[in-house]
Amino acid sequence: MLKAISDAIQYVIDMGASVMLPIVIAVISVCIGVKVGKAIRSGLMIGVGAFSCALPEL
């Protein structure tokens, strides 16, 4: 069971920063007391903004 959890976490990490950033922001937001819906929306907005800033480099 621990191997499955480890594999799932590693799979998400391997997707890169554009996937990890919104997840981390949403989790931190929920931990400090932001409502879940608003935390997810904020995480996605930050992720889109960060990805948009990185587009010229691609």
TILUMKE-378594 format. One record per atom (N, C-alpha, C, O): residue number from 1; chain; atom name; x negated, y, z. Coordinates in steps of 0.1 Angstrom, whole numbers, plus 2048, in hexadecimal, padded with zeros to 3 digits. Example, Ala and Ser with C-alpha at 12.3 -4.5 7.8 and 13.67 -1.06 7.14 Angstrom:
<n=1 chain=A atom=N east=77C north=7C7 up=84E>
<n=1 chain=A atom=CA east=785 north=7D3 up=84E>
<n=1 chain=A atom=C east=77C north=7DF up=84E>
<n=1 chain=A atom=O east=772 north=7DF up=855>
<n=2 chain=A atom=N east=780 north=7EA up=847>
<n=2 chain=A atom=CA east=777 north=7F5 up=847>
<n=2 chain=A atom=C east=77F north=800 up=84F>
<n=2 chain=A atom=O east=77A north=80B up=850>
// end
This chain:
<n=1 chain=A atom=N east=7F8 north=7F4 up=800>
<n=1 chain=A atom=CA east=800 north=800 up=800>
<n=1 chain=A atom=C east=7F7 north=80D up=800>
<n=1 chain=A atom=O east=7FA north=816 up=7F9>
<n=2 chain=A atom=N east=7ED north=80C up=808>
<n=2 chain=A atom=CA east=7E4 north=818 up=808>
<n=2 chain=A atom=C east=7DD north=81A up=7FB>
<n=2 chain=A atom=O east=7DA north=826 up=7F7>
<n=3 chain=A atom=N east=7DA north=80F up=7F4>
<n=3 chain=A atom=CA east=7D4 north=810 up=7E6>
<n=3 chain=A atom=C east=7DE north=817 up=7DD>
<n=3 chain=A atom=O east=7D9 north=81F up=7D5>
<n=4 chain=A atom=N east=7EB north=814 up=7DE>
<n=4 chain=A atom=CA east=7F5 north=81A up=7D5>
<n=4 chain=A atom=C east=7F6 north=829 up=7D7>
<n=4 chain=A atom=O east=7F7 north=831 up=7CE>
<n=5 chain=A atom=N east=7F5 north=82D up=7E4>
<n=5 chain=A atom=CA east=7F6 north=83C up=7E7>
<n=5 chain=A atom=C east=7E9 north=843 up=7E2>
<n=5 chain=A atom=O east=7EA north=84E up=7DD>
<n=6 chain=A atom=N east=7DE north=83C up=7E5>
<n=6 chain=A atom=CA east=7D1 north=842 up=7E0>
<n=6 chain=A atom=C east=7D1 north=843 up=7D1>
<n=6 chain=A atom=O east=7CD north=84E up=7CB>
<n=7 chain=A atom=N east=7D6 north=839 up=7CA>
<n=7 chain=A atom=CA east=7D7 north=83A up=7BB>
<n=7 chain=A atom=C east=7E0 north=845 up=7B6>
<n=7 chain=A atom=O east=7DD north=84C up=7AC>
<n=8 chain=A atom=N east=7EB north=847 up=7BD>
<n=8 chain=A atom=CA east=7F5 north=852 up=7B9>
<n=8 chain=A atom=C east=7EF north=85F up=7BB>
<n=8 chain=A atom=O east=7F0 north=868 up=7B3>
<n=9 chain=A atom=N east=7E8 north=861 up=7C7>
<n=9 chain=A atom=CA east=7E2 north=86E up=7C9>
<n=9 chain=A atom=C east=7D7 north=871 up=7BF>
<n=9 chain=A atom=O east=7D5 north=87C up=7BA>
<n=10 chain=A atom=N east=7CF north=866 up=7BC>
<n=10 chain=A atom=CA east=7C4 north=868 up=7B2>
<n=10 chain=A atom=C east=7C9 north=86B up=7A4>
<n=10 chain=A atom=O east=7C3 north=873 up=79D>
<n=11 chain=A atom=N east=7D5 north=865 up=7A1>
<n=11 chain=A atom=CA east=7DB north=868 up=794>
<n=11 chain=A atom=C east=7DF north=877 up=793>
<n=11 chain=A atom=O east=7DD north=87D up=788>
<n=12 chain=A atom=N east=7E5 north=87C up=79D>
<n=12 chain=A atom=CA east=7E9 north=88A up=79D>
<n=12 chain=A atom=C east=7DC north=893 up=79C>
<n=12 chain=A atom=O east=7DC north=89D up=795>
<n=13 chain=A atom=N east=7D2 north=890 up=7A4>
<n=13 chain=A atom=CA east=7C6 north=898 up=7A4>
<n=13 chain=A atom=C east=7BF north=898 up=796>
<n=13 chain=A atom=O east=7BA north=8A2 up=792>
<n=14 chain=A atom=N east=7C0 north=88C up=78F>
<n=14 chain=A atom=CA east=7B9 north=88B up=782>
<n=14 chain=A atom=C east=7C1 north=893 up=778>
<n=14 chain=A atom=O east=7BB north=896 up=76D>
<n=15 chain=A atom=N east=7CD north=898 up=77A>
<n=15 chain=A atom=CA east=7D4 north=8A0 up=771>
<n=15 chain=A atom=C east=7CE north=8AE up=76F>
<n=15 chain=A atom=O east=7D0 north=8B4 up=765>
<n=16 chain=A atom=N east=7C7 north=8B2 up=779>
<n=16 chain=A atom=CA east=7C0 north=8BF up=778>
<n=16 chain=A atom=C east=7C6 north=8CA up=781>
<n=16 chain=A atom=O east=7D0 north=8C7 up=788>
<n=17 chain=A atom=N east=7C0 north=8D5 up=780>
<n=17 chain=A atom=CA east=7C4 north=8E0 up=789>
<n=17 chain=A atom=C east=7D2 north=8E6 up=785>
<n=17 chain=A atom=O east=7D9 north=8EB up=78E>
<n=18 chain=A atom=N east=7D6 north=8E5 up=778>
<n=18 chain=A atom=CA east=7E2 north=8EB up=774>
<n=18 chain=A atom=C east=7EE north=8E3 up=77A>
<n=18 chain=A atom=O east=7F9 north=8E8 up=77B>
<n=19 chain=A atom=N east=7EC north=8D7 up=77E>
<n=19 chain=A atom=CA east=7F6 north=8CF up=785>
<n=19 chain=A atom=C east=7F5 north=8D0 up=794>
<n=19 chain=A atom=O east=7FF north=8D0 up=79B>
<n=20 chain=A atom=N east=7E9 north=8CF up=799>
<n=20 chain=A atom=CA east=7E6 north=8CF up=7A7>
<n=20 chain=A atom=C east=7EA north=8DD up=7AE>
<n=20 chain=A atom=O east=7EF north=8DD up=7B9>
<n=21 chain=A atom=N east=7E7 north=8E8 up=7A7>
<n=21 chain=A atom=CA east=7EA north=8F5 up=7AD>
<n=21 chain=A atom=C east=7F8 north=8F7 up=7B2>
<n=21 chain=A atom=O east=7FB north=8FB up=7BD>
<n=22 chain=A atom=N east=802 north=8F5 up=7A9>
<n=22 chain=A atom=CA east=810 north=8F6 up=7AD>
<n=22 chain=A atom=C east=814 north=8ED up=7B9>
<n=22 chain=A atom=O east=81B north=8F1 up=7C2>
<n=23 chain=A atom=N east=80F north=8E1 up=7B9>
<n=23 chain=A atom=CA east=812 north=8D8 up=7C3>
<n=23 chain=A atom=C east=80C north=8DD up=7D1>
<n=23 chain=A atom=O east=813 north=8DD up=7DB>
<n=24 chain=A atom=N east=800 north=8E1 up=7D1>
<n=24 chain=A atom=CA east=7F9 north=8E5 up=7DD>
<n=24 chain=A atom=C east=800 north=8F2 up=7E2>
<n=24 chain=A atom=O east=803 north=8F3 up=7EE>
<n=25 chain=A atom=N east=803 north=8FB up=7D9>
<n=25 chain=A atom=CA east=80A north=908 up=7DD>
<n=25 chain=A atom=C east=818 north=905 up=7E3>
<n=25 chain=A atom=O east=81C north=90A up=7ED>
<n=26 chain=A atom=N east=81F north=8FB up=7DD>
<n=26 chain=A atom=CA east=82D north=8F8 up=7E2>
<n=26 chain=A atom=C east=82B north=8F1 up=7F0>
<n=26 chain=A atom=O east=833 north=8F4 up=7F9>
<n=27 chain=A atom=N east=822 north=8E8 up=7F2>
<n=27 chain=A atom=CA east=820 north=8E2 up=7FF>
<n=27 chain=A atom=C east=81C north=8EC up=809>
<n=27 chain=A atom=O east=822 north=8EB up=815>
<n=28 chain=A atom=N east=813 north=8F4 up=806>
<n=28 chain=A atom=CA east=80F north=8FE up=810>
<n=28 chain=A atom=C east=81A north=908 up=814>
<n=28 chain=A atom=O east=81C north=90B up=81F>
<n=29 chain=A atom=N east=822 north=90B up=80A>
<n=29 chain=A atom=CA east=82E north=914 up=80C>
<n=29 chain=A atom=C east=838 north=90E up=815>
<n=29 chain=A atom=O east=83D north=915 up=81E>
<n=30 chain=A atom=N east=83B north=901 up=813>
<n=30 chain=A atom=CA east=844 north=8FA up=81B>
<n=30 chain=A atom=C east=83F north=8F9 up=82A>
<n=30 chain=A atom=O east=846 north=8FB up=833>
<n=31 chain=A atom=N east=832 north=8F7 up=82B>
<n=31 chain=A atom=CA east=82C north=8F6 up=838>
<n=31 chain=A atom=C east=82D north=903 up=840>
<n=31 chain=A atom=O east=82E north=903 up=84C>
<n=32 chain=A atom=N east=82D north=90E up=839>
<n=32 chain=A atom=CA east=82D north=91B up=841>
<n=32 chain=A atom=C east=83C north=920 up=842>
<n=32 chain=A atom=O east=83E north=92B up=847>
<n=33 chain=A atom=N east=845 north=918 up=83D>
<n=33 chain=A atom=CA east=853 north=91C up=840>
<n=33 chain=A atom=C east=85C north=921 up=834>
<n=33 chain=A atom=O east=867 north=926 up=837>
<n=34 chain=A atom=N east=856 north=921 up=828>
<n=34 chain=A atom=CA east=85E north=925 up=81D>
<n=34 chain=A atom=C east=868 north=91A up=819>
<n=34 chain=A atom=O east=865 north=90E up=81A>
<n=35 chain=A atom=N east=874 north=91E up=814>
<n=35 chain=A atom=CA east=87E north=914 up=810>
<n=35 chain=A atom=C east=878 north=90C up=804>
<n=35 chain=A atom=O east=870 north=911 up=7FC>
<n=36 chain=A atom=N east=87C north=8FF up=804>
<n=36 chain=A atom=CA east=876 north=8F6 up=7FA>
<n=36 chain=A atom=C east=878 north=8FB up=7EB>
<n=36 chain=A atom=O east=86F north=8FA up=7E3>
<n=37 chain=A atom=N east=884 north=8FF up=7E8>
<n=37 chain=A atom=CA east=887 north=904 up=7DB>
<n=37 chain=A atom=C east=87E north=910 up=7D7>
<n=37 chain=A atom=O east=879 north=910 up=7CC>
<n=38 chain=A atom=N east=87D north=919 up=7E0>
<n=38 chain=A atom=CA east=875 north=925 up=7DD>
<n=38 chain=A atom=C east=866 north=921 up=7DC>
<n=38 chain=A atom=O east=85E north=927 up=7D5>
<n=39 chain=A atom=N east=862 north=917 up=7E4>
<n=39 chain=A atom=CA east=854 north=913 up=7E4>
<n=39 chain=A atom=C east=850 north=90C up=7D7>
<n=39 chain=A atom=O east=846 north=90F up=7D1>
<n=40 chain=A atom=N east=859 north=904 up=7D2>
<n=40 chain=A atom=CA east=857 north=8FD up=7C5>
<n=40 chain=A atom=C east=856 north=908 up=7BA>
<n=40 chain=A atom=O east=84E north=907 up=7B1>
<n=41 chain=A atom=N east=860 north=911 up=7BA>
<n=41 chain=A atom=CA east=860 north=91B up=7B0>
<n=41 chain=A atom=C east=854 north=924 up=7B0>
<n=41 chain=A atom=O east=84E north=927 up=7A6>
<n=42 chain=A atom=N east=84F north=927 up=7BC>
<n=42 chain=A atom=CA east=843 north=92F up=7BD>
<n=42 chain=A atom=C east=837 north=928 up=7B8>
<n=42 chain=A atom=O east=82E north=92D up=7B2>
<n=43 chain=A atom=N east=836 north=91B up=7BC>
<n=43 chain=A atom=CA east=82B north=913 up=7B7>
<n=43 chain=A atom=C east=82A north=912 up=7A8>
<n=43 chain=A atom=O east=820 north=912 up=7A2>
<n=44 chain=A atom=N east=836 north=910 up=7A2>
<n=44 chain=A atom=CA east=836 north=90F up=793>
<n=44 chain=A atom=C east=832 north=91C up=78D>
<n=44 chain=A atom=O east=82B north=91C up=783>
<n=45 chain=A atom=N east=837 north=927 up=793>
<n=45 chain=A atom=CA east=834 north=934 up=78D>
<n=45 chain=A atom=C east=825 north=937 up=78E>
<n=45 chain=A atom=O east=81E north=93C up=785>
<n=46 chain=A atom=N east=81F north=933 up=799>
<n=46 chain=A atom=CA east=810 north=935 up=79B>
<n=46 chain=A atom=C east=809 north=92C up=791>
<n=46 chain=A atom=O east=7FF north=930 up=78B>
<n=47 chain=A atom=N east=80E north=920 up=790>
<n=47 chain=A atom=CA east=807 north=916 up=786>
<n=47 chain=A atom=C east=808 north=91B up=778>
<n=47 chain=A atom=O east=7FE north=91A up=771>
<n=48 chain=A atom=N east=813 north=921 up=774>
<n=48 chain=A atom=CA east=815 north=926 up=766>
<n=48 chain=A atom=C east=80C north=932 up=764>
<n=48 chain=A atom=O east=805 north=934 up=75A>
<n=49 chain=A atom=N east=80B north=93B up=76E>
<n=49 chain=A atom=CA east=802 north=946 up=76E>
<n=49 chain=A atom=C east=7F4 north=943 up=76D>
<n=49 chain=A atom=O east=7EC north=949 up=765>
<n=50 chain=A atom=N east=7F0 north=939 up=774>
<n=50 chain=A atom=CA east=7E2 north=935 up=774>
<n=50 chain=A atom=C east=7DE north=92E up=767>
<n=50 chain=A atom=O east=7D4 north=930 up=761>
<n=51 chain=A atom=N east=7E8 north=926 up=761>
<n=51 chain=A atom=CA east=7E5 north=920 up=755>
<n=51 chain=A atom=C east=7E5 north=92A up=749>
<n=51 chain=A atom=O east=7DD north=929 up=740>
<n=52 chain=A atom=N east=7EE north=934 up=74A>
<n=52 chain=A atom=CA east=7EE north=93F up=740>
<n=52 chain=A atom=C east=7E1 north=947 up=740>
<n=52 chain=A atom=O east=7DC north=94B up=735>
<n=53 chain=A atom=N east=7DB north=949 up=74C>
<n=53 chain=A atom=CA east=7CE north=950 up=74C>
<n=53 chain=A atom=C east=7C3 north=948 up=746>
<n=53 chain=A atom=O east=7B9 north=94D up=741>
<n=54 chain=A atom=N east=7C4 north=93A up=747>
<n=54 chain=A atom=CA east=7BA north=931 up=742>
<n=54 chain=A atom=C east=7BB north=92F up=733>
<n=54 chain=A atom=O east=7B3 north=929 up=72D>
<n=55 chain=A atom=N east=7C7 north=933 up=72D>
<n=55 chain=A atom=CA east=7C9 north=930 up=71F>
<n=55 chain=A atom=C east=7BE north=935 up=715>
<n=55 chain=A atom=O east=7BA north=92E up=70C>
<n=56 chain=A atom=N east=7BA north=941 up=717>
<n=56 chain=A atom=CA east=7AF north=946 up=70E>
<n=56 chain=A atom=C east=7A3 north=93E up=70E>
<n=56 chain=A atom=O east=79B north=93D up=704>
<n=57 chain=A atom=N east=7A0 north=937 up=719>
<n=57 chain=A atom=CA east=794 north=92E up=71A>
<n=57 chain=A atom=C east=796 north=921 up=712>
<n=57 chain=A atom=O east=78C north=91B up=70E>
<n=58 chain=A atom=N east=7A2 north=91D up=710>
<n=58 chain=A atom=CA east=7A5 north=911 up=709>
<n=58 chain=A atom=C east=7A2 north=913 up=6FA>
<n=58 chain=A atom=O east=7A3 north=90A up=6F2>
// end
